[in-house]
Amino acid sequence: MIRATLMKSAGGYAPEIRATVQSLGFRRLNQTRELPDNEAVRGMLQRVNFLVAVEGEPYERPERSRYKIWRKRSAKKHQRGH
């Protein structure tokens, strides 16, 4: 069994990343799950390794995530000088 903990929220990431986190069974932050040790689970954990900490492996919070969906800034707001 693999113990994994959701360390960072999946909100704001691509739908594929959110679906992977949900399929691993995570519902809230800092939730720890015992997952079966097979290739499918290991592949999913590798895909979301910037969000999930696996017991026995060091977790480094990324400075800037690769899968983040960057939103365009509102031109109207910035024209007003805010």
C-alpha beads as a LAMMPS data file, in Angstrom:
LAMMPS data file: protein, C-alpha beads

82 atoms
81 bonds

1 atom types
1 bond types

-500.0 500.0 xlo xhi
-500.0 500.0 ylo yhi
-500.0 500.0 zlo zhi

Masses

1 110.0

Atoms # bond

1 1 1 0.000 0.000 0.000
2 1 1 1.077 3.551 -0.783
3 1 1 0.230 6.403 1.609
4 1 1 -0.366 9.661 -0.258
5 1 1 -1.451 13.079 1.040
6 1 1 -3.045 15.893 -0.968
7 1 1 -0.842 18.911 -0.165
8 1 1 -2.077 21.500 -2.650
9 1 1 -5.507 22.245 -4.087
10 1 1 -6.353 21.123 -7.620
11 1 1 -8.571 24.148 -8.172
12 1 1 -7.456 26.268 -11.101
13 1 1 -5.657 23.417 -12.852
14 1 1 -6.609 21.642 -16.073
15 1 1 -9.691 19.383 -15.919
16 1 1 -7.479 16.311 -16.507
17 1 1 -5.467 17.105 -13.368
18 1 1 -8.609 17.656 -11.262
19 1 1 -10.062 14.368 -12.557
20 1 1 -6.860 12.504 -11.639
21 1 1 -6.936 13.880 -8.085
22 1 1 -10.598 12.936 -7.774
23 1 1 -9.993 9.432 -9.150
24 1 1 -7.302 8.906 -6.505
25 1 1 -10.063 9.473 -3.958
26 1 1 -9.000 12.834 -2.558
27 1 1 -11.798 15.119 -1.375
28 1 1 -10.014 17.756 0.748
29 1 1 -6.593 19.200 1.522
30 1 1 -4.227 17.281 3.822
31 1 1 -6.308 14.138 3.362
32 1 1 -4.197 10.967 3.498
33 1 1 -5.213 7.900 1.513
34 1 1 -3.859 4.361 1.436
35 1 1 -3.751 3.383 -2.215
36 1 1 -2.945 0.003 -3.786
37 1 1 0.606 -0.349 -5.059
38 1 1 0.136 -0.956 -8.790
39 1 1 1.260 0.665 -12.032
40 1 1 -1.987 2.561 -12.623
41 1 1 -1.896 4.275 -9.228
42 1 1 1.819 5.019 -9.522
43 1 1 1.215 6.625 -12.926
44 1 1 -1.575 8.803 -11.540
45 1 1 0.599 9.861 -8.595
46 1 1 3.434 10.722 -10.967
47 1 1 1.059 12.855 -13.044
48 1 1 0.006 14.927 -10.013
49 1 1 3.300 14.827 -8.096
50 1 1 3.234 18.621 -7.691
51 1 1 -0.013 18.347 -5.682
52 1 1 0.411 15.062 -3.796
53 1 1 3.069 13.942 -1.305
54 1 1 3.900 10.227 -1.212
55 1 1 5.230 8.737 2.021
56 1 1 8.935 7.948 1.726
57 1 1 9.560 10.452 -1.063
58 1 1 10.415 14.140 -0.510
59 1 1 7.693 16.625 -1.443
60 1 1 8.794 19.969 -2.836
61 1 1 6.066 22.548 -3.354
62 1 1 6.557 24.020 -6.842
63 1 1 7.260 27.729 -7.218
64 1 1 5.130 27.939 -10.348
65 1 1 3.072 25.005 -11.526
66 1 1 3.278 23.739 -15.089
67 1 1 -0.395 22.823 -15.379
68 1 1 -1.925 26.033 -14.020
69 1 1 -4.533 27.669 -16.229
70 1 1 -3.424 31.286 -16.402
71 1 1 -6.316 33.686 -16.766
72 1 1 -6.168 36.811 -18.891
73 1 1 -6.289 39.989 -16.796
74 1 1 -9.291 42.199 -17.197
75 1 1 -8.433 45.059 -19.542
76 1 1 -11.362 47.139 -18.276
77 1 1 -10.134 47.097 -14.678
78 1 1 -6.572 48.036 -15.619
79 1 1 -7.696 50.901 -17.841
80 1 1 -9.202 52.568 -14.787
81 1 1 -5.762 52.562 -13.123
82 1 1 -6.363 49.866 -10.517

Bonds

1 1 1 2
2 1 2 3
3 1 3 4
4 1 4 5
5 1 5 6
6 1 6 7
7 1 7 8
8 1 8 9
9 1 9 10
10 1 10 11
11 1 11 12
12 1 12 13
13 1 13 14
14 1 14 15
15 1 15 16
16 1 16 17
17 1 17 18
18 1 18 19
19 1 19 20
20 1 20 21
21 1 21 22
22 1 22 23
23 1 23 24
24 1 24 25
25 1 25 26
26 1 26 27
27 1 27 28
28 1 28 29
29 1 29 30
30 1 30 31
31 1 31 32
32 1 32 33
33 1 33 34
34 1 34 35
35 1 35 36
36 1 36 37
37 1 37 38
38 1 38 39
39 1 39 40
40 1 40 41
41 1 41 42
42 1 42 43
43 1 43 44
44 1 44 45
45 1 45 46
46 1 46 47
47 1 47 48
48 1 48 49
49 1 49 50
50 1 50 51
51 1 51 52
52 1 52 53
53 1 53 54
54 1 54 55
55 1 55 56
56 1 56 57
57 1 57 58
58 1 58 59
59 1 59 60
60 1 60 61
61 1 61 62
62 1 62 63
63 1 63 64
64 1 64 65
65 1 65 66
66 1 66 67
67 1 67 68
68 1 68 69
69 1 69 70
70 1 70 71
71 1 71 72
72 1 72 73
73 1 73 74
74 1 74 75
75 1 75 76
76 1 76 77
77 1 77 78
78 1 78 79
79 1 79 80
80 1 80 81
81 1 81 82
